[in-house]
Amino acid sequence: MGTPDSQTFNVTERPLIVLLTRMFEKNSLGPANIRCEVTAFRPMNDGDRTRVDTICTYRSNSTSSPFERVRVYQEVSNSTKGITILGPYSLDKNSLYVNGRCRAFS
């Protein structure tokens, strides 16, 4: 699973991207302005858990609103029950970085 472009990586990546896309479809950023990709899967806690590194990119255009990291953080937090759940996956609430900053309020 840790090798990008391997069959296992791709099969595992797809449902995560679908969940992220659905989450962004429901907020004011809109799916047209967000693109997400999984960059890595890594074992955690002696292989008991898997860490997933994902980068979502906001593309602005003349009709889109400006990027506001606090608003993005709030919307993602609201969509994931305080950054704890995304579909069947558990999230680490301290692991969200928006525009290079952990927990957009810092």
Jmol script that loads the backbone (N, CA, C; Angstrom):
load data "model"
ATOM      1  N   MET A   1       0.820  -1.187   0.000  1.00  0.00           N
ATOM      2  CA  MET A   1       0.000   0.000   0.000  1.00  0.00           C
ATOM      3  C   MET A   1       0.868   1.256   0.000  1.00  0.00           C
ATOM      4  N   GLY A   2       2.075   1.175   0.455  1.00  0.00           N
ATOM      5  CA  GLY A   2       2.935   2.341   0.550  1.00  0.00           C
ATOM      6  C   GLY A   2       3.609   2.752  -0.736  1.00  0.00           C
ATOM      7  N   THR A   3       3.391   2.018  -1.825  1.00  0.00           N
ATOM      8  CA  THR A   3       4.032   2.351  -3.090  1.00  0.00           C
ATOM      9  C   THR A   3       3.042   3.062  -4.013  1.00  0.00           C
ATOM     10  N   PRO A   4       3.248   4.381  -4.245  1.00  0.00           N
ATOM     11  CA  PRO A   4       2.339   5.096  -5.140  1.00  0.00           C
ATOM     12  C   PRO A   4       2.251   4.422  -6.510  1.00  0.00           C
ATOM     13  N   ASP A   5       1.070   4.450  -7.073  1.00  0.00           N
ATOM     14  CA  ASP A   5       0.754   3.862  -8.377  1.00  0.00           C
ATOM     15  C   ASP A   5       0.712   2.342  -8.374  1.00  0.00           C
ATOM     16  N   SER A   6       0.898   1.716  -7.210  1.00  0.00           N
ATOM     17  CA  SER A   6       0.707   0.266  -7.150  1.00  0.00           C
ATOM     18  C   SER A   6      -0.795  -0.007  -7.134  1.00  0.00           C
ATOM     19  N   GLN A   7      -1.192  -1.220  -7.453  1.00  0.00           N
ATOM     20  CA  GLN A   7      -2.606  -1.567  -7.481  1.00  0.00           C
ATOM     21  C   GLN A   7      -3.235  -1.388  -6.096  1.00  0.00           C
ATOM     22  N   THR A   8      -2.544  -1.815  -5.047  1.00  0.00           N
ATOM     23  CA  THR A   8      -3.074  -1.688  -3.684  1.00  0.00           C
ATOM     24  C   THR A   8      -3.231  -0.226  -3.293  1.00  0.00           C
ATOM     25  N   PHE A   9      -2.250   0.605  -3.629  1.00  0.00           N
ATOM     26  CA  PHE A   9      -2.319   2.037  -3.343  1.00  0.00           C
ATOM     27  C   PHE A   9      -3.533   2.635  -4.046  1.00  0.00           C
ATOM     28  N   ASN A  10      -3.680   2.354  -5.340  1.00  0.00           N
ATOM     29  CA  ASN A  10      -4.769   2.932  -6.120  1.00  0.00           C
ATOM     30  C   ASN A  10      -6.141   2.493  -5.621  1.00  0.00           C
ATOM     31  N   VAL A  11      -6.276   1.224  -5.266  1.00  0.00           N
ATOM     32  CA  VAL A  11      -7.556   0.709  -4.769  1.00  0.00           C
ATOM     33  C   VAL A  11      -7.901   1.333  -3.419  1.00  0.00           C
ATOM     34  N   THR A  12      -6.905   1.597  -2.606  1.00  0.00           N
ATOM     35  CA  THR A  12      -7.125   2.210  -1.295  1.00  0.00           C
ATOM     36  C   THR A  12      -7.360   3.710  -1.424  1.00  0.00           C
ATOM     37  N   GLU A  13      -6.705   4.331  -2.373  1.00  0.00           N
ATOM     38  CA  GLU A  13      -6.819   5.782  -2.565  1.00  0.00           C
ATOM     39  C   GLU A  13      -8.207   6.194  -3.052  1.00  0.00           C
ATOM     40  N   ARG A  14      -8.788   5.455  -3.960  1.00  0.00           N
ATOM     41  CA  ARG A  14     -10.052   5.859  -4.587  1.00  0.00           C
ATOM     42  C   ARG A  14     -11.170   6.171  -3.600  1.00  0.00           C
ATOM     43  N   PRO A  15     -11.462   5.292  -2.629  1.00  0.00           N
ATOM     44  CA  PRO A  15     -12.554   5.626  -1.706  1.00  0.00           C
ATOM     45  C   PRO A  15     -12.272   6.875  -0.862  1.00  0.00           C
ATOM     46  N   LEU A  16     -11.021   7.111  -0.526  1.00  0.00           N
ATOM     47  CA  LEU A  16     -10.678   8.317   0.235  1.00  0.00           C
ATOM     48  C   LEU A  16     -10.934   9.578  -0.586  1.00  0.00           C
ATOM     49  N   ILE A  17     -10.561   9.542  -1.846  1.00  0.00           N
ATOM     50  CA  ILE A  17     -10.776  10.694  -2.721  1.00  0.00           C
ATOM     51  C   ILE A  17     -12.272  10.937  -2.911  1.00  0.00           C
ATOM     52  N   VAL A  18     -13.050   9.864  -3.046  1.00  0.00           N
ATOM     53  CA  VAL A  18     -14.507  10.000  -3.167  1.00  0.00           C
ATOM     54  C   VAL A  18     -15.081  10.668  -1.917  1.00  0.00           C
ATOM     55  N   LEU A  19     -14.655  10.234  -0.739  1.00  0.00           N
ATOM     56  CA  LEU A  19     -15.143  10.830   0.509  1.00  0.00           C
ATOM     57  C   LEU A  19     -14.766  12.307   0.616  1.00  0.00           C
ATOM     58  N   LEU A  20     -13.533  12.639   0.266  1.00  0.00           N
ATOM     59  CA  LEU A  20     -13.105  14.034   0.315  1.00  0.00           C
ATOM     60  C   LEU A  20     -13.876  14.884  -0.694  1.00  0.00           C
ATOM     61  N   THR A  21     -14.073  14.352  -1.885  1.00  0.00           N
ATOM     62  CA  THR A  21     -14.825  15.080  -2.911  1.00  0.00           C
ATOM     63  C   THR A  21     -16.251  15.338  -2.448  1.00  0.00           C
ATOM     64  N   ARG A  22     -16.894  14.324  -1.878  1.00  0.00           N
ATOM     65  CA  ARG A  22     -18.259  14.497  -1.366  1.00  0.00           C
ATOM     66  C   ARG A  22     -18.312  15.537  -0.256  1.00  0.00           C
ATOM     67  N   MET A  23     -17.298  15.512   0.614  1.00  0.00           N
ATOM     68  CA  MET A  23     -17.262  16.480   1.700  1.00  0.00           C
ATOM     69  C   MET A  23     -17.196  17.896   1.133  1.00  0.00           C
ATOM     70  N   PHE A  24     -16.337  18.120   0.141  1.00  0.00           N
ATOM     71  CA  PHE A  24     -16.204  19.457  -0.427  1.00  0.00           C
ATOM     72  C   PHE A  24     -17.412  19.852  -1.272  1.00  0.00           C
ATOM     73  N   GLU A  25     -18.128  18.889  -1.826  1.00  0.00           N
ATOM     74  CA  GLU A  25     -19.342  19.201  -2.579  1.00  0.00           C
ATOM     75  C   GLU A  25     -20.395  19.840  -1.685  1.00  0.00           C
ATOM     76  N   LYS A  26     -20.344  19.524  -0.395  1.00  0.00           N
ATOM     77  CA  LYS A  26     -21.355  19.999   0.544  1.00  0.00           C
ATOM     78  C   LYS A  26     -21.007  21.324   1.207  1.00  0.00           C
ATOM     79  N   ASN A  27     -19.862  21.910   0.872  1.00  0.00           N
ATOM     80  CA  ASN A  27     -19.530  23.179   1.518  1.00  0.00           C
ATOM     81  C   ASN A  27     -19.366  24.287   0.488  1.00  0.00           C
ATOM     82  N   SER A  28     -19.087  25.467   0.949  1.00  0.00           N
ATOM     83  CA  SER A  28     -19.074  26.634   0.068  1.00  0.00           C
ATOM     84  C   SER A  28     -17.876  26.684  -0.878  1.00  0.00           C
ATOM     85  N   LEU A  29     -16.871  25.860  -0.652  1.00  0.00           N
ATOM     86  CA  LEU A  29     -15.720  25.864  -1.562  1.00  0.00           C
ATOM     87  C   LEU A  29     -16.071  25.245  -2.900  1.00  0.00           C
ATOM     88  N   GLY A  30     -16.928  24.254  -2.868  1.00  0.00           N
ATOM     89  CA  GLY A  30     -17.395  23.620  -4.104  1.00  0.00           C
ATOM     90  C   GLY A  30     -16.374  22.680  -4.705  1.00  0.00           C
ATOM     91  N   PRO A  31     -16.851  21.615  -5.335  1.00  0.00           N
ATOM     92  CA  PRO A  31     -15.957  20.606  -5.906  1.00  0.00           C
ATOM     93  C   PRO A  31     -15.155  21.124  -7.090  1.00  0.00           C
ATOM     94  N   ALA A  32     -15.650  22.141  -7.779  1.00  0.00           N
ATOM     95  CA  ALA A  32     -14.932  22.633  -8.956  1.00  0.00           C
ATOM     96  C   ALA A  32     -13.622  23.307  -8.575  1.00  0.00           C
ATOM     97  N   ASN A  33     -13.519  23.765  -7.335  1.00  0.00           N
ATOM     98  CA  ASN A  33     -12.323  24.491  -6.912  1.00  0.00           C
ATOM     99  C   ASN A  33     -11.369  23.664  -6.066  1.00  0.00           C
ATOM    100  N   ILE A  34     -11.727  22.420  -5.771  1.00  0.00           N
ATOM    101  CA  ILE A  34     -10.889  21.580  -4.912  1.00  0.00           C
ATOM    102  C   ILE A  34     -10.475  20.316  -5.667  1.00  0.00           C
ATOM    103  N   ARG A  35      -9.211  19.974  -5.528  1.00  0.00           N
ATOM    104  CA  ARG A  35      -8.696  18.708  -6.068  1.00  0.00           C
ATOM    105  C   ARG A  35      -7.846  18.075  -4.981  1.00  0.00           C
ATOM    106  N   CYS A  36      -8.137  16.825  -4.648  1.00  0.00           N
ATOM    107  CA  CYS A  36      -7.391  16.133  -3.598  1.00  0.00           C
ATOM    108  C   CYS A  36      -6.646  14.942  -4.174  1.00  0.00           C
ATOM    109  N   GLU A  37      -5.504  14.658  -3.569  1.00  0.00           N
ATOM    110  CA  GLU A  37      -4.747  13.464  -3.932  1.00  0.00           C
ATOM    111  C   GLU A  37      -4.065  12.896  -2.694  1.00  0.00           C
ATOM    112  N   VAL A  38      -3.982  11.591  -2.648  1.00  0.00           N
ATOM    113  CA  VAL A  38      -3.263  10.908  -1.566  1.00  0.00           C
ATOM    114  C   VAL A  38      -1.799  10.861  -1.973  1.00  0.00           C
ATOM    115  N   THR A  39      -0.930  11.295  -1.073  1.00  0.00           N
ATOM    116  CA  THR A  39       0.504  11.292  -1.382  1.00  0.00           C
ATOM    117  C   THR A  39       1.253  10.153  -0.709  1.00  0.00           C
ATOM    118  N   ALA A  40       0.697   9.616   0.390  1.00  0.00           N
ATOM    119  CA  ALA A  40       1.397   8.523   1.069  1.00  0.00           C
ATOM    120  C   ALA A  40       0.478   7.792   2.038  1.00  0.00           C
ATOM    121  N   PHE A  41       0.750   6.512   2.197  1.00  0.00           N
ATOM    122  CA  PHE A  41       0.192   5.682   3.262  1.00  0.00           C
ATOM    123  C   PHE A  41       1.379   5.202   4.083  1.00  0.00           C
ATOM    124  N   ARG A  42       1.304   5.350   5.406  1.00  0.00           N
ATOM    125  CA  ARG A  42       2.405   4.910   6.264  1.00  0.00           C
ATOM    126  C   ARG A  42       1.852   4.195   7.487  1.00  0.00           C
ATOM    127  N   PRO A  43       2.519   3.136   7.938  1.00  0.00           N
ATOM    128  CA  PRO A  43       2.045   2.445   9.140  1.00  0.00           C
ATOM    129  C   PRO A  43       2.256   3.294  10.385  1.00  0.00           C
ATOM    130  N   MET A  44       1.344   3.146  11.328  1.00  0.00           N
ATOM    131  CA  MET A  44       1.439   3.815  12.634  1.00  0.00           C
ATOM    132  C   MET A  44       1.174   2.791  13.721  1.00  0.00           C
ATOM    133  N   ASN A  45       1.605   3.086  14.926  1.00  0.00           N
ATOM    134  CA  ASN A  45       1.348   2.225  16.086  1.00  0.00           C
ATOM    135  C   ASN A  45       1.674   0.762  15.786  1.00  0.00           C
ATOM    136  N   ASP A  46       2.886   0.526  15.333  1.00  0.00           N
ATOM    137  CA  ASP A  46       3.352  -0.836  15.005  1.00  0.00           C
ATOM    138  C   ASP A  46       2.450  -1.523  13.990  1.00  0.00           C
ATOM    139  N   GLY A  47       1.930  -0.756  13.032  1.00  0.00           N
ATOM    140  CA  GLY A  47       1.107  -1.324  11.971  1.00  0.00           C
ATOM    141  C   GLY A  47      -0.354  -1.478  12.331  1.00  0.00           C
ATOM    142  N   ASP A  48      -0.724  -1.064  13.539  1.00  0.00           N
ATOM    143  CA  ASP A  48      -2.117  -1.174  13.977  1.00  0.00           C
ATOM    144  C   ASP A  48      -3.015  -0.165  13.257  1.00  0.00           C
ATOM    145  N   ARG A  49      -2.438   0.945  12.812  1.00  0.00           N
ATOM    146  CA  ARG A  49      -3.165   2.001  12.105  1.00  0.00           C
ATOM    147  C   ARG A  49      -2.369   2.417  10.881  1.00  0.00           C
ATOM    148  N   THR A  50      -3.035   3.148  10.003  1.00  0.00           N
ATOM    149  CA  THR A  50      -2.366   3.657   8.812  1.00  0.00           C
ATOM    150  C   THR A  50      -2.496   5.168   8.772  1.00  0.00           C
ATOM    151  N   ARG A  51      -1.387   5.826   8.589  1.00  0.00           N
ATOM    152  CA  ARG A  51      -1.385   7.280   8.417  1.00  0.00           C
ATOM    153  C   ARG A  51      -1.535   7.566   6.928  1.00  0.00           C
ATOM    154  N   VAL A  52      -2.411   8.493   6.591  1.00  0.00           N
ATOM    155  CA  VAL A  52      -2.654   8.861   5.199  1.00  0.00           C
ATOM    156  C   VAL A  52      -2.299  10.331   5.033  1.00  0.00           C
ATOM    157  N   ASP A  53      -1.421  10.618   4.099  1.00  0.00           N
ATOM    158  CA  ASP A  53      -1.079  11.992   3.773  1.00  0.00           C
ATOM    159  C   ASP A  53      -1.852  12.374   2.516  1.00  0.00           C
ATOM    160  N   THR A  54      -2.626  13.439   2.613  1.00  0.00           N
ATOM    161  CA  THR A  54      -3.451  13.897   1.509  1.00  0.00           C
ATOM    162  C   THR A  54      -3.253  15.387   1.324  1.00  0.00           C
ATOM    163  N   ILE A  55      -3.159  15.790   0.087  1.00  0.00           N
ATOM    164  CA  ILE A  55      -3.061  17.211  -0.229  1.00  0.00           C
ATOM    165  C   ILE A  55      -4.271  17.576  -1.068  1.00  0.00           C
ATOM    166  N   CYS A  56      -4.987  18.602  -0.601  1.00  0.00           N
ATOM    167  CA  CYS A  56      -6.111  19.131  -1.365  1.00  0.00           C
ATOM    168  C   CYS A  56      -5.739  20.540  -1.797  1.00  0.00           C
ATOM    169  N   THR A  57      -5.930  20.814  -3.061  1.00  0.00           N
ATOM    170  CA  THR A  57      -5.534  22.085  -3.642  1.00  0.00           C
ATOM    171  C   THR A  57      -6.761  22.884  -4.030  1.00  0.00           C
ATOM    172  N   TYR A  58      -6.759  24.147  -3.665  1.00  0.00           N
ATOM    173  CA  TYR A  58      -7.840  25.061  -4.013  1.00  0.00           C
ATOM    174  C   TYR A  58      -7.422  25.844  -5.243  1.00  0.00           C
ATOM    175  N   ARG A  59      -8.254  25.800  -6.270  1.00  0.00           N
ATOM    176  CA  ARG A  59      -7.971  26.541  -7.499  1.00  0.00           C
ATOM    177  C   ARG A  59      -8.926  27.730  -7.574  1.00  0.00           C
ATOM    178  N   SER A  60      -8.377  28.913  -7.553  1.00  0.00           N
ATOM    179  CA  SER A  60      -9.237  30.091  -7.639  1.00  0.00           C
ATOM    180  C   SER A  60      -9.398  30.509  -9.097  1.00  0.00           C
ATOM    181  N   ASN A  61     -10.494  31.153  -9.360  1.00  0.00           N
ATOM    182  CA  ASN A  61     -10.730  31.748 -10.666  1.00  0.00           C
ATOM    183  C   ASN A  61     -11.460  33.064 -10.444  1.00  0.00           C
ATOM    184  N   SER A  62     -11.861  33.721 -11.506  1.00  0.00           N
ATOM    185  CA  SER A  62     -12.459  35.048 -11.366  1.00  0.00           C
ATOM    186  C   SER A  62     -13.790  35.033 -10.623  1.00  0.00           C
ATOM    187  N   THR A  63     -14.484  33.904 -10.586  1.00  0.00           N
ATOM    188  CA  THR A  63     -15.789  33.848  -9.916  1.00  0.00           C
ATOM    189  C   THR A  63     -15.726  33.219  -8.525  1.00  0.00           C
ATOM    190  N   SER A  64     -14.595  32.642  -8.154  1.00  0.00           N
ATOM    191  CA  SER A  64     -14.506  31.984  -6.853  1.00  0.00           C
ATOM    192  C   SER A  64     -14.160  32.990  -5.753  1.00  0.00           C
ATOM    193  N   SER A  65     -14.588  32.650  -4.550  1.00  0.00           N
ATOM    194  CA  SER A  65     -14.268  33.511  -3.420  1.00  0.00           C
ATOM    195  C   SER A  65     -12.803  33.317  -3.036  1.00  0.00           C
ATOM    196  N   PRO A  66     -12.196  34.311  -2.392  1.00  0.00           N
ATOM    197  CA  PRO A  66     -10.792  34.166  -1.997  1.00  0.00           C
ATOM    198  C   PRO A  66     -10.628  33.064  -0.956  1.00  0.00           C
ATOM    199  N   PHE A  67      -9.454  32.478  -0.925  1.00  0.00           N
ATOM    200  CA  PHE A  67      -9.156  31.401   0.013  1.00  0.00           C
ATOM    201  C   PHE A  67      -9.045  31.976   1.417  1.00  0.00           C
ATOM    202  N   GLU A  68      -9.828  31.428   2.330  1.00  0.00           N
ATOM    203  CA  GLU A  68      -9.785  31.843   3.728  1.00  0.00           C
ATOM    204  C   GLU A  68      -9.562  30.597   4.576  1.00  0.00           C
ATOM    205  N   ARG A  69      -8.349  30.450   5.115  1.00  0.00           N
ATOM    206  CA  ARG A  69      -8.006  29.206   5.802  1.00  0.00           C
ATOM    207  C   ARG A  69      -8.859  28.943   7.032  1.00  0.00           C
ATOM    208  N   VAL A  70      -9.276  29.975   7.752  1.00  0.00           N
ATOM    209  CA  VAL A  70     -10.118  29.761   8.930  1.00  0.00           C
ATOM    210  C   VAL A  70     -11.470  29.189   8.504  1.00  0.00           C
ATOM    211  N   ARG A  71     -12.045  29.735   7.435  1.00  0.00           N
ATOM    212  CA  ARG A  71     -13.323  29.231   6.930  1.00  0.00           C
ATOM    213  C   ARG A  71     -13.182  27.788   6.449  1.00  0.00           C
ATOM    214  N   VAL A  72     -12.086  27.492   5.755  1.00  0.00           N
ATOM    215  CA  VAL A  72     -11.847  26.124   5.280  1.00  0.00           C
ATOM    216  C   VAL A  72     -11.757  25.182   6.470  1.00  0.00           C
ATOM    217  N   TYR A  73     -10.976  25.563   7.472  1.00  0.00           N
ATOM    218  CA  TYR A  73     -10.848  24.726   8.663  1.00  0.00           C
ATOM    219  C   TYR A  73     -12.214  24.492   9.302  1.00  0.00           C
ATOM    220  N   GLN A  74     -13.008  25.549   9.471  1.00  0.00           N
ATOM    221  CA  GLN A  74     -14.320  25.422  10.100  1.00  0.00           C
ATOM    222  C   GLN A  74     -15.232  24.501   9.294  1.00  0.00           C
ATOM    223  N   GLU A  75     -15.233  24.628   7.985  1.00  0.00           N
ATOM    224  CA  GLU A  75     -16.097  23.796   7.157  1.00  0.00           C
ATOM    225  C   GLU A  75     -15.661  22.337   7.182  1.00  0.00           C
ATOM    226  N   VAL A  76     -14.363  22.096   7.124  1.00  0.00           N
ATOM    227  CA  VAL A  76     -13.876  20.712   7.208  1.00  0.00           C
ATOM    228  C   VAL A  76     -14.187  20.143   8.592  1.00  0.00           C
ATOM    229  N   SER A  77     -13.995  20.931   9.623  1.00  0.00           N
ATOM    230  CA  SER A  77     -14.303  20.489  10.982  1.00  0.00           C
ATOM    231  C   SER A  77     -15.787  20.131  11.116  1.00  0.00           C
ATOM    232  N   ASN A  78     -16.655  20.989  10.597  1.00  0.00           N
ATOM    233  CA  ASN A  78     -18.095  20.724  10.662  1.00  0.00           C
ATOM    234  C   ASN A  78     -18.485  19.477   9.870  1.00  0.00           C
ATOM    235  N   SER A  79     -17.818  19.237   8.756  1.00  0.00           N
ATOM    236  CA  SER A  79     -18.140  18.097   7.888  1.00  0.00           C
ATOM    237  C   SER A  79     -17.605  16.768   8.417  1.00  0.00           C
ATOM    238  N   THR A  80     -16.687  16.835   9.364  1.00  0.00           N
ATOM    239  CA  THR A  80     -16.040  15.609   9.859  1.00  0.00           C
ATOM    240  C   THR A  80     -16.202  15.436  11.371  1.00  0.00           C
ATOM    241  N   LYS A  81     -17.239  15.997  11.914  1.00  0.00           N
ATOM    242  CA  LYS A  81     -17.535  15.890  13.356  1.00  0.00           C
ATOM    243  C   LYS A  81     -16.334  16.286  14.205  1.00  0.00           C
ATOM    244  N   GLY A  82     -15.863  17.502  13.951  1.00  0.00           N
ATOM    245  CA  GLY A  82     -14.721  18.008  14.721  1.00  0.00           C
ATOM    246  C   GLY A  82     -13.408  17.384  14.311  1.00  0.00           C
ATOM    247  N   ILE A  83     -13.293  17.030  13.066  1.00  0.00           N
ATOM    248  CA  ILE A  83     -12.109  16.369  12.498  1.00  0.00           C
ATOM    249  C   ILE A  83     -11.828  15.071  13.243  1.00  0.00           C
ATOM    250  N   THR A  84     -12.856  14.262  13.362  1.00  0.00           N
ATOM    251  CA  THR A  84     -12.699  12.953  13.999  1.00  0.00           C
ATOM    252  C   THR A  84     -13.172  11.808  13.112  1.00  0.00           C
ATOM    253  N   ILE A  85     -14.075  12.080  12.156  1.00  0.00           N
ATOM    254  CA  ILE A  85     -14.628  10.995  11.337  1.00  0.00           C
ATOM    255  C   ILE A  85     -14.803  11.452   9.893  1.00  0.00           C
ATOM    256  N   LEU A  86     -14.361  10.633   8.958  1.00  0.00           N
ATOM    257  CA  LEU A  86     -14.615  10.824   7.529  1.00  0.00           C
ATOM    258  C   LEU A  86     -15.078   9.487   6.993  1.00  0.00           C
ATOM    259  N   GLY A  87     -16.388   9.353   6.813  1.00  0.00           N
ATOM    260  CA  GLY A  87     -16.944   8.065   6.403  1.00  0.00           C
ATOM    261  C   GLY A  87     -16.606   7.020   7.442  1.00  0.00           C
ATOM    262  N   PRO A  88     -16.037   5.881   7.021  1.00  0.00           N
ATOM    263  CA  PRO A  88     -15.688   4.830   7.977  1.00  0.00           C
ATOM    264  C   PRO A  88     -14.329   5.040   8.663  1.00  0.00           C
ATOM    265  N   TYR A  89     -13.659   6.145   8.348  1.00  0.00           N
ATOM    266  CA  TYR A  89     -12.301   6.370   8.843  1.00  0.00           C
ATOM    267  C   TYR A  89     -12.285   7.292  10.057  1.00  0.00           C
ATOM    268  N   SER A  90     -11.394   7.008  10.986  1.00  0.00           N
ATOM    269  CA  SER A  90     -11.157   7.867  12.144  1.00  0.00           C
ATOM    270  C   SER A  90     -10.051   8.847  11.788  1.00  0.00           C
ATOM    271  N   LEU A  91     -10.207  10.081  12.238  1.00  0.00           N
ATOM    272  CA  LEU A  91      -9.220  11.120  11.961  1.00  0.00           C
ATOM    273  C   LEU A  91      -8.575  11.596  13.250  1.00  0.00           C
ATOM    274  N   ASP A  92      -7.345  12.041  13.155  1.00  0.00           N
ATOM    275  CA  ASP A  92      -6.654  12.673  14.275  1.00  0.00           C
ATOM    276  C   ASP A  92      -6.975  14.159  14.211  1.00  0.00           C
ATOM    277  N   LYS A  93      -7.705  14.670  15.190  1.00  0.00           N
ATOM    278  CA  LYS A  93      -8.175  16.054  15.126  1.00  0.00           C
ATOM    279  C   LYS A  93      -7.052  17.081  15.098  1.00  0.00           C
ATOM    280  N   ASN A  94      -5.840  16.686  15.445  1.00  0.00           N
ATOM    281  CA  ASN A  94      -4.703  17.599  15.395  1.00  0.00           C
ATOM    282  C   ASN A  94      -3.883  17.465  14.114  1.00  0.00           C
ATOM    283  N   SER A  95      -4.409  16.745  13.147  1.00  0.00           N
ATOM    284  CA  SER A  95      -3.604  16.465  11.964  1.00  0.00           C
ATOM    285  C   SER A  95      -3.974  17.301  10.743  1.00  0.00           C
ATOM    286  N   LEU A  96      -4.964  18.169  10.852  1.00  0.00           N
ATOM    287  CA  LEU A  96      -5.365  18.967   9.704  1.00  0.00           C
ATOM    288  C   LEU A  96      -4.494  20.215   9.600  1.00  0.00           C
ATOM    289  N   TYR A  97      -3.887  20.370   8.451  1.00  0.00           N
ATOM    290  CA  TYR A  97      -3.109  21.566   8.154  1.00  0.00           C
ATOM    291  C   TYR A  97      -3.806  22.309   7.027  1.00  0.00           C
ATOM    292  N   VAL A  98      -4.020  23.596   7.207  1.00  0.00           N
ATOM    293  CA  VAL A  98      -4.629  24.415   6.176  1.00  0.00           C
ATOM    294  C   VAL A  98      -3.639  25.519   5.824  1.00  0.00           C
ATOM    295  N   ASN A  99      -3.217  25.505   4.561  1.00  0.00           N
ATOM    296  CA  ASN A  99      -2.266  26.498   4.084  1.00  0.00           C
ATOM    297  C   ASN A  99      -0.987  26.494   4.908  1.00  0.00           C
ATOM    298  N   GLY A 100      -0.528  25.279   5.240  1.00  0.00           N
ATOM    299  CA  GLY A 100       0.734  25.115   5.951  1.00  0.00           C
ATOM    300  C   GLY A 100       0.678  25.261   7.459  1.00  0.00           C
ATOM    301  N   ARG A 101      -0.501  25.528   8.014  1.00  0.00           N
ATOM    302  CA  ARG A 101      -0.616  25.723   9.445  1.00  0.00           C
ATOM    303  C   ARG A 101      -1.558  24.687  10.035  1.00  0.00           C
ATOM    304  N   CYS A 102      -1.129  24.092  11.120  1.00  0.00           N
ATOM    305  CA  CYS A 102      -1.959  23.121  11.808  1.00  0.00           C
ATOM    306  C   CYS A 102      -3.080  23.860  12.526  1.00  0.00           C
ATOM    307  N   ARG A 103      -4.264  23.317  12.441  1.00  0.00           N
ATOM    308  CA  ARG A 103      -5.418  23.864  13.155  1.00  0.00           C
ATOM    309  C   ARG A 103      -5.506  25.371  12.900  1.00  0.00           C
ATOM    310  N   ALA A 104      -6.084  25.732  11.862  1.00  0.00           N
ATOM    311  CA  ALA A 104      -6.106  27.077  11.284  1.00  0.00           C
ATOM    312  C   ALA A 104      -6.214  28.240  12.252  1.00  0.00           C
ATOM    313  N   PHE A 105      -6.466  27.984  13.519  1.00  0.00           N
ATOM    314  CA  PHE A 105      -6.600  29.093  14.443  1.00  0.00           C
ATOM    315  C   PHE A 105      -5.284  29.440  15.133  1.00  0.00           C
ATOM    316  N   SER A 106      -4.234  28.687  14.873  1.00  0.00           N
ATOM    317  CA  SER A 106      -2.949  28.974  15.522  1.00  0.00           C
ATOM    318  C   SER A 106      -2.217  30.105  14.828  1.00  0.00           C
TER     319      SER A 106
END
end "model"
wireframe off; spacefill off
backbone 0.3
color backbone group
